[in-house]
Amino acid sequence: MPPNTTASTGDKPAKSGRKKGRKARLFVLVLVLAIIGGIAYGGYWSISTVRASFPQTKGSITLDGLSGPVDVKRDGYGIPQIYASTDEDLFMAQGFVQAQDRFYEMDVRRHMTSGRLSEMFGKSQVDNDEFLRTLGWDRIAEREYEEELSGPTKKYLDAYAKGVNAYLQGKDGEEISLEYAALGFTNDYKPAEWTPVDSVAWLKAMAWDLRGNMQDEIDRALLTSRLGPQQIADLYPQYPYDRNKPIVREGQYDELTKTFEQDGSGDSSEGSSQDGSSDGSSDSGSSDGSSSDGTTGGSGTSSDDTSGSSIESQLAGLYDVLDDLPTAVGVNGNGIGSNSWVVGGKHTITNKPLMANDPHLSASLPSVWYQMGLHCRTVSAKCGYDVSGYTFAGMPGVVIGHNADISWGMTNSGVDVTDLYLEKLSGDGYLYDGKVKPFRQREETIKVAGGAAKEIVVRQTEDGMPLLSDRDDELVKVGEKATVDDDAPDRGNGYAVALKWTALEPGTSMDAVFAMNKAADWDDFRKAASKFDVPSQNLVYADTKNHIGYQLPGKIPVRAKGLDGSVPTLGWESKNKWKGSIDFEELPYEYDPARGYIVTANQAVVDPEKYPYTLTTDWGYGTRSQRITDLIEGKTEAGGKISTDDMRQMQLDNDSQIARLLVPALLKINLDDPDVREAQELLRGWNYTQDADSAAAAYFNAVWRNILKLAFAHKLPKEVRVEGQCVWVDPVDTTGPVDDKDKVRECGQRDGDQAQPDGGDRWFEVVSKLMEKTDSDWWTTPEVGTRPGAEKDRDKLFERAMIDARWELTAKLGKDIDTWSWGRLHRLFLKNQTLGTSGPGIVQDILNRGPWKLGGGEAAVDATGWNAAGGYDVVWVPSMRMVVNLDDLDKSKWINLTGASGHAFSAHYTDQTDKWVKGELLDWPFKKKAVDDSTSDTLVLKP
């Protein structure tokens, strides 16, 4: 008898507000027909149909392939804890249970990772599939499975796939989810069996979203069309090592044994700088030398002379491709951060470590995370796991969590593991050290639901770099206009753009997951971390024996001398290629530091003066990490001890650091308009907290947004400005004054959650460095409509921003400031990432939830991120929160953004969200008695 079925609303990871042409077409025909079909066939969307796809959570089910019975115990929130007697049974049951709750989400994800979205959703996804096929995630995952992963890991992946397929056995699409029923109106799509490679490929999607500084690399090049080198340096200031401490302060790396040859290999830190110039000569002063509107009329060049003004349209084309890809776990690399910190026992009320973690990812429904416990009834050689935490639906094991001995958390390290290369095409090959080399080519067939299949050719260089420019006409322009040095080969029809990325090589990250799940101490943990090659993450550690630690893992490239990965590189010279990767024993780590705590929040890992390799030029700027550090030190230096609830309260800290800098200056501005003065008074006495009900937070953030718009947005090139924001500018190639009649109108091209200036902590640093330069060109107020501009006067620009903010909020929230609140502006919408993003309103109403009024804000510890260029709505969030108590694991706490289920009508679809909004945490039982006490439903899986 086949097992019962469950439906999942999917999590096709795709950012809302993407390119309107494609997104507007996505699913509309499918959904309209589905609705019409539902009406025509009456009971098709009946309650019984909906319930038929819910998981069975009580009684028993027989599964072929189990060696013994498995207990699945769910608490009142539907969170499963699985008990088995062998490893294979444990992971088979994990596959079955996750498929019960989330199979549609899993299916969409594997179609994304394999470049087969068109098979489900038709021709609107062909361009995405072409790009994803070019990257070849599934092919690399297959090589990992066949060539790199250990025997036990393959065995567990096989067992997991067997469990998923046991769930699918004998089920039609509509028995799995309503989404499949909707798809069935326009195509005959049927879910295929799950494979072990499908699970491995998901790690590639995670690595893509956490890939490092590719967006900054593109943006810096785009800025050269309007800004000179010094102005770009202003917008990418040096990391403030003197103010915001790096992660590793007392740690070490083992004695380096590498020798660096004179051909340029080795120490890539020499000559590199935060702004991307290789000689380090650019200081971070004002933008002197620019025209009054912030433009130079010329173009700057970088260290390798590849980022001049002519490259902006080509890299804009690359941005278009990247921006239109479905998002896996974040916002395509932008805004992705996280907090994780650990406090040792000498500072805690339990005398044992406490660990907190809250990864910041784009809001999705269901949440990207899945809570779960995996328990062997008796831990032995036959069954070695007793672990609980957060994983991804579609992947066995636990990604973040704890076992009986240790706990671990993760934040994105931000290390630079991608580079863009310009390649000189020659006939059917490419030029390399003066010789023509043939491309490695393969043909791919993209099947399209409701249409004809499409054939494409994927080209790669000899070392496996795919040509991204083959996938978009805009990218062809890279070679048509790119500025290069005098020794560059003749451009002919142009240069191509190729991608070098560590995740395009087979790796062993899946081995690392299982090894981490079983680790018993620091040595075990580091051995597991050594296998975690992509994505590179900050790994935070604590154990029940009162030790804490930090490890940076990952396959991190060593670049040629003088190159730092901040701008596109010339690909036709072998001296510019990567020189291998940093040995694991040379990567930074820290164990039991004397200060008694470790904080990671995407800040710099190490001080570059104390480390011989350049890890990236684009760290987060440390606003959150330093705030967490200050909160810990404030408690401990006063003689206090930190509790589990203190850790929770720190996660909810919404202090605005930029407000602390700006408000004193804003309060000194003399304002004529009494209505604006009334708003200004909100800031007097404000404690800088961004609570949802705070009128002061609403007004300040509106002022901050308008400061950024006036000082920077109007001066940036159209490729990075928000869509629809139009300004009159001098033609790019002009020098000297230009009459108004000769100016050209340029409108922004980016979606609101990707545009600049986004208002993150890089912009905090930009503004803080300009505060004392009150006559900087950046403080030139632009002429807008009938409102005259002002020359280089910071306070005049602040005055305009305060006026504009007052009337913006009057339009949005009403004239009466007593009704204003930050939460009315700063709202969270949870959208089903396939049918909930572009379909007719009735379907969106069924699948989507919200809005919720949130506190917190950009670069606050409670990082409910918003993009200042696009508006105030929340675009990324703490996707989960956990606090682990290493003294008593049953006193640990956790919460998910949404719920365990992917079913829109399930009680567990968003049953954790209200508590998440309030900052509450759920009890997190671990030991058998605590799990039994919390169990609401028990399902027995029988062989």
PyMOL commands that set and color helices and strands:
alter all, ss='L'
color gray80, all
select helices_A, chain A and resi 20-25+28-40+43-45+47-52+87-113+117-121+123-135+137-148+151-168+173-176+178-183+196-209+214-223+229-235+309-324+345-347+468-471+473-481+502-504+509-518+522-529+574-576+584-586+608-610+623-637+644-651+657-667+674-681+695-711+713-715+740-742+761-770+777-779+794-813+817-819+822-825+835-838+841-847+889-891+913-918+928-934
alter helices_A, ss='H'
color red, helices_A
select strands_A, chain A and resi 59-62+70-75+80-84+337-343+354-362+370-376+386-391+400-403+406-412+418-426+429-432+435-438+440-446+454-460+495-501+537-543+548-551+569-570+589-591+597-600+726-729+744-747+827-830+849-853+876-878+880-885+893-896+922-923+935-942
alter strands_A, ss='S'
color yellow, strands_A
deselect
rebuild
show_as cartoon
